[in-house]
């Protein structure tokens, strides 16, 4: 006969007046945690007491019940009820639903208290989202939901934002297949199909960090911090029908603009309108673009305009701002941290004073009629207007036909230049992406080689300009070669000094650290060098040795030429193979002498400057060299576009350099082959140094 299973008996429950309850010393919770008593009191006032209180009868010395009950489990609820009594929201004798336990039972009060606190299960964030979502659909606003649960509106918005995530991914999260950080990252896109594609691509990868999910979901969008978005303004973009996706979980710098085509159209229209306004000044031509390459003004003559002096009102304003600044500074002298409003006012004053330093320039109308303007967008989203450049074909004639000097007729000044008074406005077109290359270690394209070596040349110029001793050595070396060698060659330094133009360059070159430093140094010298020829001689003659050497180094640096260009095997125009070998060998020597470090100069491999321009085999080779074989194996199955993007992440911070940017191993002492164009010196270079920019093996650049 089967033994009957003994049934359990639940403790009885009943309502007990609040003034008959007392806190028990058996309550195990001694440290405050979780919601405050005040918040719990507000919750009870709104919803009532959701959970009963467990109590034990209080007995006297003889074991008789006294009519009072102690509370070992539910102390916070008891204190919240007491607080409601103090607030006159609850009567002292209000009945409280309680579960009455046996005083002499086998279960101790401490066990009841401990069990109630440790056996509770925290609500899953997905359940919280669904609950918030249900309340939202039943008419409660986000603010009302936040107020009801004593959380910020931002928390409610974050939980409701999970509605943007694919139900398939939410179920994976519910089954513990991903973490909450992953789910939050998916909220930056509303495209469920794309979300699932991204998860399928990374779920088995070693790199499935939330930032990777965000990057993959926003790769076709434009950040609100992009200079194009700053120039147009996010409000104008949204008014035109554009959508901005925000990340409620992470700092997103304003979000992502989802319609790049609309943004580009708005940028083009606003730049065109700005150009039309500038055209009214009478310029012959205006070049318009989001940005211009470094040395865009090469070959153009810059006009020397007259800076407009400050007016009396402007001088008075400057004096008032300086006085206010000094007064505030004196009032807060010795203060470790300024109040926010004072710090903000300091910033306003500094901005206003800085604006006065950029003075407008007045140009001669005759010059304006033959000159032009570059209009672009600054890095901070401001309109960048660079006026006053004359093309060679627009210069006034200096001789007549037959060689006679041109006569000057003031009445005809600018007549040729103004024969067509309509300003020609040119807006830069879209960049044509190179065609997809076949897999394999193929030679690097000539243009890419030119762009990479342009970065190296600019960094090398900067290094030479900062080392007067090396600059003097390079100059003297070139002059000695010209004087004593029967077959002189140009090499890596044009001693005339001729400014070497960069025929191939990427957009990042003009914004590189070397370019900014060179421009700043050139402006500083340009501000003090006299324009008059005789005055300039006297000024140079009176320079001390330090300044003289610094100026020499700066001027010599413009002749540094470490550029790759395709050799001309037939002689004539261009460079020969021998001349190119000489140039690159001397460039390496200059780089060693100046301690040039292209990584420290700011170059790093990106999709735009290298990885998106080479074959898949070269991408994998770069990752193997920079991040190891294991990293390369994680991307070898991807298509080229995605492979290049992943490779950029993998190579970040590794210091990997493209072959044309690496430094060749120095030739041994007494070996003249490095300068004689011999292939031996190039062949001895280290594999990770100056390897052939177009071949896989250590190189001497081969003629085609």
C-alpha positions as CSV (number, residue, x, y, z in Angstrom):
1,X,0.0,0.0,0.0
2,X,1.4,3.4,-1.1
3,X,2.3,5.8,1.7
4,X,0.3,9.0,1.4
5,X,2.3,12.2,0.9
6,X,2.0,14.5,3.9
7,X,0.4,17.8,3.0
8,X,1.9,21.0,4.2
9,X,-0.1,23.6,6.1
10,X,0.3,27.3,5.3
11,X,0.5,29.8,8.2
12,X,-2.7,31.6,8.7
13,X,-3.1,35.3,7.7
14,X,-5.1,38.0,9.2
15,X,-5.3,41.8,9.5
16,X,-3.5,43.2,12.6
17,X,-3.7,46.9,13.6
18,X,-0.5,48.7,12.8
19,X,-0.1,49.9,16.5
20,X,0.1,46.2,17.5
21,X,3.2,45.6,15.4
22,X,6.9,46.1,16.6
23,X,10.2,45.5,14.8
24,X,12.0,42.3,15.7
25,X,15.7,42.0,16.5
26,X,15.7,38.9,14.4
27,X,15.6,40.8,11.2
28,X,18.8,40.0,9.3
29,X,18.7,43.2,7.2
30,X,20.9,45.6,9.0
31,X,22.4,47.6,6.1
32,X,20.4,49.9,3.9
33,X,20.1,48.7,0.3
34,X,17.8,49.3,-2.6
35,X,14.9,51.7,-2.7
36,X,14.6,54.1,0.3
37,X,11.9,53.9,2.9
38,X,10.5,57.2,1.5
39,X,10.1,55.7,-2.0
40,X,8.5,52.6,-0.6
41,X,6.0,54.8,1.4
42,X,5.1,56.6,-1.8
43,X,4.6,53.3,-3.5
44,X,2.3,52.0,-0.8
45,X,0.4,55.2,-0.9
46,X,-0.1,54.8,-4.6
47,X,-0.7,51.0,-4.8
48,X,-1.4,49.8,-1.3
49,X,0.6,47.1,0.5
50,X,1.4,44.5,-2.2
51,X,3.1,41.9,0.0
52,X,2.0,40.8,3.5
53,X,4.2,41.0,6.5
54,X,5.4,37.9,8.4
55,X,5.0,38.2,12.2
56,X,5.5,36.2,15.3
57,X,3.4,36.6,18.5
58,X,5.2,38.4,21.4
59,X,5.0,36.4,24.6
60,X,5.7,37.4,28.2
61,X,8.0,35.7,30.7
62,X,5.5,33.0,31.3
63,X,5.1,32.3,27.6
64,X,1.7,33.9,27.3
65,X,0.9,36.0,24.2
66,X,0.7,39.7,24.9
67,X,-1.4,40.8,21.9
68,X,1.6,42.3,20.2
69,X,3.4,40.9,17.2
70,X,7.1,41.3,16.2
71,X,8.1,41.8,12.5
72,X,11.3,39.7,11.6
73,X,10.6,39.9,7.8
74,X,9.2,43.1,6.3
75,X,10.9,45.7,8.4
76,X,11.1,48.2,5.5
77,X,7.4,47.9,4.8
78,X,6.7,48.4,8.5
79,X,8.9,51.6,8.6
80,X,7.2,52.8,5.4
81,X,3.8,52.4,7.1
82,X,5.0,54.3,10.1
83,X,6.2,57.1,7.8
84,X,2.7,57.2,6.3
85,X,1.2,57.6,9.8
86,X,3.6,60.5,10.5
87,X,2.5,62.1,7.2
88,X,-1.2,61.7,8.3
89,X,-1.8,59.5,5.3
90,X,-2.6,56.4,7.4
91,X,-4.3,55.7,10.7
92,X,-2.3,54.2,13.6
93,X,-4.8,51.4,13.9
94,X,-5.0,50.7,10.2
95,X,-5.3,46.9,9.6
96,X,-2.2,45.4,8.1
97,X,-2.3,42.1,6.3
98,X,0.0,39.7,8.1
99,X,1.1,36.1,8.0
100,X,1.2,34.8,11.6
101,X,3.9,32.2,12.3
102,X,4.0,29.8,15.3
103,X,6.3,31.1,18.1
104,X,7.4,27.6,19.1
105,X,7.6,26.2,15.6
106,X,10.7,24.6,14.0
107,X,11.3,27.6,11.8
108,X,13.3,30.4,13.5
109,X,12.4,34.1,12.8
110,X,15.9,34.6,11.5
111,X,15.3,31.9,8.9
112,X,12.1,33.6,7.7
113,X,13.9,37.0,7.5
114,X,16.9,35.5,5.6
115,X,14.8,33.5,3.2
116,X,12.6,36.4,2.3
117,X,15.7,38.5,1.4
118,X,17.8,36.0,-0.5
119,X,15.2,33.9,-2.4
120,X,13.8,36.8,-4.3
121,X,14.6,36.9,-8.1
122,X,15.5,40.2,-9.7
123,X,13.3,41.3,-12.6
124,X,14.8,40.6,-16.0
125,X,15.4,43.9,-17.9
126,X,13.4,42.5,-20.8
127,X,10.4,42.0,-18.4
128,X,10.8,45.5,-17.2
129,X,10.8,46.8,-20.8
130,X,7.6,44.8,-21.6
131,X,5.9,46.1,-18.5
132,X,6.9,49.7,-19.3
133,X,5.7,49.1,-22.8
134,X,2.4,47.7,-21.8
135,X,1.7,50.7,-19.5
136,X,2.8,53.1,-22.2
137,X,0.3,51.5,-24.7
138,X,-2.4,51.7,-22.0
139,X,-2.2,55.5,-21.8
140,X,0.6,56.3,-19.3
141,X,3.2,58.8,-20.5
142,X,6.9,58.2,-20.1
143,X,7.0,60.8,-17.4
144,X,4.1,59.1,-15.5
145,X,5.8,55.7,-15.7
146,X,9.0,57.2,-14.4
147,X,7.2,59.0,-11.5
148,X,5.3,55.8,-10.6
149,X,8.5,53.8,-10.2
150,X,10.8,56.5,-8.9
151,X,13.2,56.3,-11.8
152,X,14.4,59.0,-14.3
153,X,12.6,59.5,-17.6
154,X,15.9,58.6,-19.3
155,X,15.7,55.1,-17.7
156,X,12.2,54.6,-19.0
157,X,13.2,55.9,-22.5
158,X,16.1,53.4,-22.5
159,X,13.9,50.5,-21.6
160,X,11.3,51.5,-24.2
161,X,14.0,51.9,-26.8
162,X,14.4,48.1,-26.7
163,X,11.3,48.0,-28.9
164,X,13.7,48.9,-31.8
165,X,15.4,45.6,-31.4
166,X,14.4,42.6,-33.5
167,X,12.1,40.1,-31.6
168,X,14.5,37.4,-32.7
169,X,17.4,39.1,-30.9
170,X,15.3,39.8,-27.9
171,X,14.5,36.1,-27.6
172,X,18.2,35.3,-27.9
173,X,18.8,37.7,-25.0
174,X,16.0,36.2,-23.0
175,X,17.7,32.8,-23.5
176,X,21.0,34.2,-22.2
177,X,22.5,34.1,-25.7
178,X,23.7,37.7,-25.5
179,X,24.3,40.3,-22.8
180,X,22.2,43.4,-22.1
181,X,25.1,45.6,-23.5
182,X,24.7,43.9,-26.9
183,X,20.9,44.5,-26.9
184,X,21.5,48.2,-26.1
185,X,24.0,48.5,-28.9
186,X,21.4,47.2,-31.4
187,X,19.0,50.0,-30.5
188,X,21.0,52.4,-32.7
189,X,19.2,51.0,-35.8
190,X,15.5,50.2,-36.5
191,X,16.3,47.8,-39.3
192,X,15.6,44.4,-37.8
193,X,16.9,42.5,-40.8
194,X,20.2,44.4,-40.7
195,X,20.4,43.8,-36.9
196,X,20.1,40.1,-37.4
197,X,22.7,40.1,-40.2
198,X,25.1,41.9,-37.9
199,X,24.5,39.4,-35.1
200,X,25.0,36.4,-37.5
201,X,28.3,38.0,-38.6
202,X,29.7,38.5,-35.1
203,X,28.1,35.9,-32.9
204,X,30.9,33.4,-33.4
205,X,33.6,36.0,-33.7
206,X,36.1,36.9,-30.9
207,X,35.2,40.6,-31.5
208,X,31.6,41.0,-30.6
209,X,31.9,44.0,-28.4
210,X,29.0,46.5,-28.3
211,X,31.1,49.2,-30.0
212,X,31.5,46.8,-33.0
213,X,27.8,46.3,-33.2
214,X,27.2,50.1,-33.2
215,X,29.9,50.6,-35.8
216,X,28.5,48.0,-38.2
217,X,25.0,49.3,-37.8
218,X,26.0,53.0,-38.4
219,X,28.6,52.5,-41.1
220,X,26.4,54.1,-43.8
221,X,25.3,57.0,-41.5
222,X,27.1,60.3,-40.8
223,X,27.9,61.4,-37.2
224,X,26.3,64.6,-36.0
225,X,29.8,65.7,-35.1
226,X,30.9,65.5,-38.8
227,X,31.8,68.9,-40.1
228,X,29.2,68.7,-42.8
229,X,26.5,68.1,-40.2
230,X,27.8,71.0,-38.1
231,X,27.8,73.3,-41.1
232,X,24.2,72.5,-42.1
233,X,22.9,72.1,-38.6
234,X,21.0,69.1,-37.4
235,X,17.8,71.1,-37.1
236,X,17.9,72.1,-40.7
237,X,18.6,68.5,-41.7
238,X,15.6,67.3,-39.7
239,X,13.4,70.1,-41.2
240,X,14.3,68.8,-44.6
241,X,13.0,65.4,-43.7
242,X,16.2,63.8,-42.4
243,X,16.2,61.3,-39.5
244,X,18.7,61.4,-36.7
245,X,19.3,58.1,-34.8
246,X,20.2,58.6,-31.1
247,X,21.9,56.1,-28.8
248,X,20.2,56.4,-25.4
249,X,22.7,54.2,-23.7
250,X,26.1,55.7,-24.7
251,X,27.5,59.2,-25.5
252,X,26.9,59.6,-29.2
253,X,28.0,63.1,-30.0
254,X,24.5,64.0,-31.2
255,X,23.7,60.7,-32.9
256,X,23.9,59.6,-36.6
257,X,22.3,61.3,-39.6
258,X,20.7,58.4,-41.6
259,X,20.4,60.1,-45.0
260,X,23.9,61.0,-46.2
261,X,22.5,61.9,-49.7
262,X,20.2,64.5,-48.2
263,X,23.0,65.9,-46.0
264,X,25.3,66.2,-49.0
265,X,22.5,68.0,-51.0
266,X,22.0,70.5,-48.1
267,X,25.7,71.1,-47.8
268,X,26.0,71.7,-51.6
269,X,23.1,74.1,-51.6
270,X,24.4,76.1,-48.6
271,X,27.9,76.3,-50.0
272,X,26.5,77.4,-53.3
273,X,24.5,80.1,-51.6
274,X,27.6,81.3,-49.8
275,X,29.6,81.3,-53.0
276,X,26.9,83.4,-54.7
277,X,27.1,86.0,-51.9
278,X,30.9,86.1,-52.2
279,X,30.6,86.4,-56.0
280,X,29.0,89.8,-55.5
281,X,32.4,91.1,-54.3
282,X,33.6,90.8,-58.0
283,X,36.0,87.8,-57.9
284,X,36.8,86.1,-61.2
285,X,36.4,82.5,-59.9
286,X,35.3,80.7,-56.8
287,X,36.2,77.1,-56.1
288,X,33.7,75.4,-53.7
289,X,34.2,72.1,-51.9
290,X,33.7,70.4,-48.5
291,X,37.5,70.4,-48.3
292,X,40.5,71.0,-50.5
293,X,43.7,69.0,-50.8
294,X,46.9,70.2,-49.1
295,X,48.7,72.6,-51.5
296,X,45.6,73.4,-53.4
297,X,47.0,76.9,-53.9
298,X,50.2,75.6,-55.4
299,X,51.2,77.7,-58.4
300,X,48.9,80.5,-57.5
301,X,49.9,84.0,-56.5
302,X,48.4,85.1,-53.2
303,X,47.3,88.7,-53.1
304,X,48.7,91.0,-50.4
305,X,45.6,92.8,-49.2
306,X,45.3,95.6,-46.7
307,X,44.1,94.6,-43.3
308,X,41.2,96.8,-42.1
309,X,42.1,98.6,-38.9
310,X,39.9,98.4,-35.8
311,X,37.2,101.1,-35.5
312,X,37.0,103.2,-32.3
313,X,33.9,101.3,-31.2
314,X,35.7,97.9,-31.7
315,X,38.7,99.2,-29.7
316,X,36.3,100.3,-26.9
317,X,34.6,96.9,-26.9
318,X,38.0,95.1,-26.7
319,X,39.0,97.3,-23.8
320,X,35.7,96.6,-21.9
321,X,36.1,92.9,-22.4
322,X,39.7,92.9,-21.2
323,X,38.7,95.0,-18.1
324,X,35.8,92.6,-17.3
325,X,38.1,89.6,-17.7
326,X,40.7,91.1,-15.3
327,X,38.0,92.0,-12.8
328,X,36.5,88.5,-12.7
329,X,40.0,87.0,-12.6
330,X,40.9,89.2,-9.6
331,X,37.6,88.3,-7.8
332,X,38.3,84.6,-8.1
333,X,42.0,84.6,-7.6
334,X,43.2,81.5,-5.7
335,X,40.0,79.6,-6.2
336,X,40.7,76.0,-7.2
337,X,37.5,75.5,-9.3
338,X,35.5,78.3,-10.9
339,X,31.7,78.3,-10.8
340,X,30.1,77.1,-14.0
341,X,28.6,80.5,-14.8
342,X,32.0,82.2,-14.3
343,X,33.8,79.6,-16.4
344,X,31.2,80.0,-19.1
345,X,31.6,83.8,-19.1
346,X,35.4,83.5,-19.4
347,X,34.8,81.4,-22.5
348,X,32.5,84.0,-24.0
349,X,35.0,86.8,-23.5
350,X,37.8,84.7,-24.9
351,X,35.7,83.9,-28.0
352,X,34.7,87.5,-28.5
353,X,38.3,88.7,-28.2
354,X,39.6,86.0,-30.6
355,X,37.0,87.2,-33.2
356,X,38.6,90.7,-33.2
357,X,42.0,89.1,-34.1
358,X,40.7,87.8,-37.4
359,X,40.5,91.1,-39.3
360,X,38.8,91.5,-42.8
361,X,41.2,92.3,-45.6
362,X,40.6,94.9,-48.4
363,X,41.8,94.1,-51.9
364,X,42.3,96.3,-54.9
365,X,39.3,96.0,-57.3
366,X,41.7,95.4,-60.2
367,X,43.2,92.4,-58.3
368,X,39.8,91.1,-57.3
369,X,38.7,91.1,-61.0
370,X,41.5,88.6,-61.9
371,X,41.7,86.6,-58.7
372,X,39.6,83.9,-57.0
373,X,38.4,82.4,-53.8
374,X,38.4,79.0,-52.1
375,X,35.2,78.2,-50.1
376,X,35.1,75.2,-47.9
377,X,34.0,73.9,-44.5
378,X,36.4,74.2,-41.5
379,X,36.9,71.3,-39.1
380,X,34.5,72.9,-36.6
381,X,31.7,73.3,-39.2
382,X,32.3,76.9,-39.9
383,X,32.5,78.4,-43.4
384,X,36.1,78.7,-44.4
385,X,36.7,81.5,-47.0
386,X,40.2,81.9,-48.4
387,X,40.3,84.9,-50.7
388,X,42.8,86.4,-53.1
389,X,44.6,83.8,-55.4
390,X,45.6,84.6,-59.0
391,X,46.1,81.9,-61.6
392,X,49.1,82.2,-63.9
393,X,46.9,82.6,-67.0
394,X,45.1,85.5,-65.3
395,X,48.2,87.5,-64.5
396,X,48.5,90.9,-66.2
397,X,50.8,90.8,-69.3
398,X,54.4,92.2,-68.8
399,X,55.4,92.3,-72.5
400,X,53.7,93.0,-75.8
401,X,53.9,90.9,-79.0
402,X,57.4,91.4,-80.5
403,X,59.0,91.6,-77.0
404,X,58.2,95.3,-76.3
405,X,57.4,96.1,-72.6
406,X,53.7,96.4,-72.0
407,X,52.6,100.0,-71.5
408,X,50.5,100.8,-68.5
409,X,47.2,102.6,-69.1
410,X,45.4,103.3,-65.8
411,X,42.1,103.6,-67.7
412,X,42.4,100.0,-68.8
413,X,43.4,98.6,-65.4
414,X,41.5,95.3,-65.0
415,X,39.9,95.6,-68.5
416,X,41.0,92.2,-69.5
417,X,40.3,90.6,-66.2
418,X,36.8,92.1,-66.1
419,X,35.8,91.5,-69.7
420,X,33.5,88.8,-68.4
421,X,32.2,90.1,-65.0
422,X,30.3,86.9,-64.2
423,X,32.1,84.9,-61.5
424,X,32.8,81.3,-62.3
425,X,31.7,79.1,-59.4
426,X,33.1,75.5,-59.4
427,X,31.7,72.9,-57.0
428,X,33.8,69.9,-56.5
429,X,32.4,66.6,-57.8
430,X,32.2,63.2,-56.1
431,X,35.4,61.2,-55.7
432,X,35.6,58.2,-58.0
433,X,36.4,55.0,-56.0
434,X,38.9,52.7,-57.5
435,X,37.6,49.5,-59.0
436,X,37.7,46.3,-56.9
437,X,41.0,44.5,-57.3
438,X,41.3,40.8,-57.7
439,X,42.6,38.8,-54.9
440,X,46.4,38.3,-54.7
441,X,49.5,40.2,-53.9
442,X,49.3,42.7,-56.7
443,X,51.5,45.9,-57.1
444,X,50.2,48.9,-55.3
445,X,48.5,51.4,-57.6
446,X,50.8,54.3,-58.6
447,X,48.3,56.9,-57.2
448,X,48.2,55.1,-53.8
449,X,52.0,55.0,-53.8
450,X,52.0,58.8,-54.6
451,X,49.6,59.5,-51.7
452,X,51.5,57.4,-49.2
453,X,54.8,58.9,-50.0
454,X,53.2,62.4,-49.9
455,X,52.5,61.7,-46.2
456,X,56.1,60.6,-45.7
457,X,57.5,63.6,-47.6
458,X,55.5,66.1,-45.6
459,X,56.5,64.4,-42.3
460,X,60.1,64.4,-43.5
461,X,60.0,68.1,-44.4
462,X,58.7,68.8,-40.9
463,X,61.5,66.8,-39.3
464,X,64.2,68.6,-41.4
465,X,62.7,72.0,-40.5
466,X,63.0,71.1,-36.9
467,X,66.6,70.1,-37.1
468,X,68.8,73.0,-38.5
469,X,72.0,70.9,-38.2
470,X,70.6,68.2,-40.5
471,X,69.2,70.9,-42.8
472,X,72.6,72.5,-43.2
473,X,74.2,69.1,-43.8
474,X,71.7,68.2,-46.5
475,X,72.1,71.6,-48.2
476,X,75.9,71.4,-48.1
477,X,75.8,67.9,-49.3
478,X,73.8,69.0,-52.4
479,X,76.0,72.0,-53.1
480,X,79.2,69.8,-52.9
481,X,77.6,67.3,-55.3
482,X,76.8,70.1,-57.7
483,X,80.3,71.5,-57.5
484,X,82.4,68.4,-57.6
485,X,80.4,65.7,-59.4
486,X,80.5,65.5,-63.1
487,X,77.0,63.9,-63.3
488,X,75.0,65.6,-60.6
489,X,71.4,64.6,-59.9
490,X,68.5,66.1,-58.1
491,X,68.2,63.5,-55.4
492,X,66.0,64.1,-52.3
493,X,66.8,67.8,-52.0
494,X,66.2,70.5,-54.6
495,X,68.7,73.1,-53.4
496,X,67.2,76.0,-55.4
497,X,64.9,75.6,-53.2
498,X,62.0,74.5,-55.4
499,X,58.7,73.8,-53.6
500,X,57.8,70.2,-54.7
501,X,54.1,69.8,-55.4
502,X,52.1,66.7,-54.3
503,X,50.4,65.5,-57.5
504,X,48.6,62.6,-55.6
505,X,47.3,63.0,-52.1
506,X,44.4,61.9,-50.0
507,X,42.0,64.2,-48.0
508,X,43.7,63.5,-44.7
509,X,47.1,64.9,-45.8
510,X,46.2,68.6,-45.4
511,X,44.8,67.9,-41.9
512,X,47.8,65.9,-40.7
513,X,49.9,67.0,-37.7
514,X,52.9,67.7,-40.0
515,X,50.8,69.9,-42.3
516,X,49.4,71.9,-39.4
517,X,52.8,72.4,-37.9
518,X,54.4,73.4,-41.2
519,X,51.6,75.9,-41.9
520,X,51.8,77.4,-38.4
521,X,55.6,77.8,-38.7
522,X,55.3,79.3,-42.2
523,X,52.7,81.8,-40.9
524,X,54.9,82.8,-38.0
525,X,57.9,83.5,-40.3
526,X,55.7,85.2,-42.9
527,X,54.4,87.7,-40.3
528,X,57.9,89.0,-39.6
529,X,59.8,88.7,-42.9
530,X,59.8,92.1,-44.7
531,X,58.2,92.2,-48.2
532,X,60.8,94.7,-49.6
533,X,63.9,93.0,-51.1
534,X,66.5,95.4,-49.6
535,X,64.7,95.4,-46.2
536,X,64.6,91.7,-46.2
537,X,68.4,91.4,-46.8
538,X,69.1,93.7,-43.9
539,X,66.7,91.8,-41.7
540,X,68.3,88.5,-42.5
541,X,71.7,89.9,-42.0
542,X,70.8,91.0,-38.5
543,X,69.4,87.7,-37.4
544,X,71.2,85.9,-34.6
545,X,72.6,82.5,-35.3
546,X,69.7,80.6,-33.8
547,X,67.0,82.3,-35.8
548,X,69.2,82.2,-38.9
549,X,69.5,78.4,-38.7
550,X,65.9,78.0,-37.9
551,X,64.9,80.0,-40.9
552,X,67.3,78.1,-43.1
553,X,65.9,74.8,-41.9
554,X,62.4,75.9,-42.7
555,X,63.3,77.1,-46.2
556,X,65.4,74.0,-47.0
557,X,62.5,71.7,-45.9
558,X,60.4,72.8,-48.8
559,X,62.8,71.1,-51.2
560,X,62.6,67.7,-49.5
561,X,61.2,65.2,-52.0
562,X,60.6,61.6,-50.9
563,X,57.8,61.1,-53.4
564,X,57.4,58.0,-55.5
565,X,56.6,58.6,-59.1
566,X,56.5,56.2,-62.0
567,X,59.9,56.1,-63.7
568,X,60.1,57.1,-67.3
569,X,62.2,54.4,-69.0
570,X,62.7,56.5,-72.1
571,X,64.3,59.6,-70.4
572,X,63.1,63.1,-71.1
573,X,60.3,64.3,-68.9
574,X,59.9,62.8,-65.4
575,X,62.4,60.8,-63.3
576,X,64.5,57.9,-64.4
577,X,64.7,54.6,-62.5
578,X,68.2,55.6,-61.3
579,X,67.0,59.0,-60.2
580,X,64.1,57.5,-58.3
581,X,66.5,55.1,-56.5
582,X,68.7,58.0,-55.5
583,X,65.7,60.0,-54.2
584,X,64.4,57.2,-52.1
585,X,67.8,56.2,-50.7
586,X,68.5,59.8,-49.7
587,X,65.1,60.1,-48.2
588,X,65.8,57.1,-46.0
589,X,69.1,58.7,-44.9
590,X,67.3,61.9,-44.1
591,X,64.7,60.0,-42.2
592,X,67.3,58.1,-40.1
593,X,69.2,61.3,-39.4
594,X,66.1,63.2,-38.2
595,X,64.7,60.2,-36.3
596,X,61.5,60.3,-38.4
597,X,58.8,58.1,-37.0
598,X,55.7,57.9,-39.3
599,X,53.6,56.4,-36.4
600,X,54.5,59.3,-34.1
601,X,53.7,61.7,-37.1
602,X,50.1,60.4,-36.9
603,X,49.8,58.0,-39.8
604,X,47.7,55.0,-39.2
605,X,46.1,52.6,-41.8
606,X,42.5,53.3,-42.6
607,X,40.0,52.1,-45.1
608,X,40.4,55.4,-46.9
609,X,44.2,55.8,-47.1
610,X,45.2,52.1,-47.6
611,X,43.1,49.1,-46.6
612,X,40.2,49.9,-49.0
613,X,42.6,50.5,-51.9
614,X,44.5,47.2,-51.9
615,X,43.7,43.5,-52.5
616,X,42.2,41.2,-49.9
617,X,45.6,39.4,-49.8
618,X,47.4,42.6,-48.9
619,X,44.8,43.4,-46.2
620,X,45.4,40.0,-44.7
621,X,49.1,40.4,-44.9
622,X,48.9,43.7,-43.1
623,X,46.8,42.2,-40.3
624,X,49.2,39.2,-40.0
625,X,52.2,41.6,-39.7
626,X,50.5,44.0,-37.3
627,X,48.1,41.9,-35.2
628,X,49.2,38.3,-35.8
629,X,47.9,35.2,-37.6
630,X,45.0,34.6,-35.3
631,X,43.6,38.1,-35.9
632,X,44.0,37.6,-39.7
633,X,42.1,34.3,-39.5
634,X,39.0,36.0,-37.9
635,X,38.5,38.2,-41.1
636,X,39.7,36.0,-43.9
637,X,36.1,34.9,-44.7
638,X,34.7,38.4,-45.1
639,X,34.1,40.3,-48.3
640,X,36.6,43.0,-49.1
641,X,34.7,46.0,-47.9
642,X,33.9,44.5,-44.5
643,X,37.4,43.0,-44.3
644,X,39.0,46.4,-44.7
645,X,36.8,47.9,-42.0
646,X,37.6,45.1,-39.6
647,X,41.3,45.3,-40.4
648,X,41.3,49.0,-39.5
649,X,40.0,48.1,-36.1
650,X,42.5,45.3,-35.7
651,X,45.5,47.4,-36.7
652,X,44.6,50.4,-34.5
653,X,47.4,51.1,-32.1
654,X,49.7,48.4,-33.5
655,X,52.1,50.8,-35.2
656,X,51.9,48.9,-38.5
657,X,53.1,50.9,-41.5
658,X,52.5,50.4,-45.2
659,X,55.6,49.4,-47.1
660,X,56.4,52.8,-48.7
661,X,56.4,54.4,-45.2
662,X,58.9,52.0,-43.6
663,X,62.5,52.9,-43.1
664,X,65.2,51.0,-45.1
665,X,68.0,49.4,-43.2
666,X,71.2,51.6,-43.5
667,X,73.9,50.6,-45.9
668,X,77.1,49.1,-44.4
669,X,80.1,51.5,-43.9
670,X,82.0,51.9,-47.1
671,X,79.1,50.6,-49.3
672,X,78.4,53.3,-51.8
673,X,75.7,51.3,-53.6
674,X,72.9,53.1,-51.7
675,X,73.7,56.3,-53.4
676,X,74.7,54.8,-56.6
677,X,71.3,53.4,-57.2
678,X,72.6,49.9,-56.7
679,X,70.1,47.1,-56.0
680,X,72.3,45.6,-53.4
681,X,71.6,48.2,-50.7
682,X,67.9,48.0,-51.3
683,X,68.0,44.2,-51.3
684,X,69.6,44.3,-47.8
685,X,66.8,46.2,-46.3
686,X,64.8,44.6,-43.5
687,X,61.5,42.9,-44.4
688,X,59.6,45.3,-42.2
689,X,61.6,48.3,-43.3
690,X,61.7,49.9,-46.7
691,X,60.3,47.0,-48.6
692,X,59.3,47.4,-52.2
693,X,56.1,49.5,-52.3
694,X,54.9,47.6,-55.2
695,X,56.2,44.1,-54.7
696,X,56.2,41.6,-51.8
697,X,59.9,41.2,-51.5
698,X,62.5,43.7,-50.1
699,X,63.1,46.0,-52.9
700,X,64.8,48.2,-55.3
701,X,61.9,49.8,-57.2
702,X,61.7,47.9,-60.5
703,X,61.2,49.6,-63.8
704,X,58.1,48.7,-65.7
